[in-house]
Amino acid sequence: MSEEKGSRRHFSSDEKVKAVKQHLLQKKPISAICEELEIHPNQYNEWQRQFFENGERAFDRRERKQERYINNKIEKLEKAVAHKDSVISQLASEYVELKKSLGEI
């Protein structure tokens, strides 16, 4: 592979998990995974290390509860912002119509 010096490829979390799962569940050789992704085996080993170090999060109920709370809060805030934008748009439109009716535009 001939990449320019200093350029890096970035893999998403899903891609990394998929690579680790291919070895663990499908018994695909690490060398084949690395060749397919064009990565060094050390990179794969790092992904696997991170995978196992963070595995406890899958079973941590408090963490999932907090994550749901944050996601719900984000969703509510996004709805509030969308509503605010809608109200501002409606008021701006009414303002323009009023100015037109008064002959100011």
N, C-alpha and C positions, 0 to 999 in steps of 0.2 A: 504494500500500500504506500503510495507516495503522497503524503500530506505535507503541507508546508510546515516548517518548524514553528512550534508554538501554537498551532491550531489543535483544538481538542474536540473530541466528540462527547456529547453528553447523553447519558442513558436515563430514562425516566425510572422512577421507583418500580413501576409495573414491569418494565423490561428487565430490571435487575432481579426481581423476585422470580420472574419467569425463567431466567437463566439458572438460578439456584435450584428451582423446583425441577427443572429438566434433569439435573444430575441426581437429586435426592429421590424423586418419585419415578422417573422414567429410566433411571440408571444410565443416562447418557454420559459418556466420558467427558471429563472436564476439558480435555484437549480438543474434543470436537466442538464443544460449546465456545471455547476461546477462539478457535479457528473461524467458526461461523460469525462470531461477533467482532473478529479482528482485535482481540484484546489479549493482554499478557495474562498468563495464569495467576500471577500475583494480584491482578485486578479482580479476577473471579474470586480468589481466596478472601480478599477484603470484603467483597459483597457478601460472601457466605458468613464471614465473621460478624458483620453488621446485622445480617438476617437473624442469626442466633442470639446475639446480644439484645436485640429488640423484640424477640419473640414473646416475652412475658407481657408485653402490651396487649397482645391478642386476648389474654385472659384476665386482664385488670379491669374489673367492672367499674371502678371509680373513674378510671381514665376514659372509658367509653361513655360514661354518664356525663362527664365534663365536656367531652367532645360533642355529644348530642346537644348539650346546653349551649355551647358556643355556636354550633351550626344553626340552632333555632334562633338565637339572638341575631346572628348575621342575617338570616332570612327575614326576620321582622324588621330589621333596620333597612334592608334593601327594599322591602315593601313600602316603608315609610318614606324613603328617598324618592321612590317612583311616584308615590302619591303627591309628595311635595312638588316634584317636577311637573306633574299633571296640573296641579292647582296653579303654579306659576305660569304655565303655558296658557291656561284658560284665562287667567287675569290679564296677561299680556295681550291676548287676542281681543278681549273685551275693551282694554285700554285703547288699542289701535282703532277699533270700531267707533268708540266714543269720540276720539280725536277727529276721525273722518266725518262723523255726523256734525261735529261742531265746526267743521271746515278748517281745522288746524293742520291738516296734512294735505 
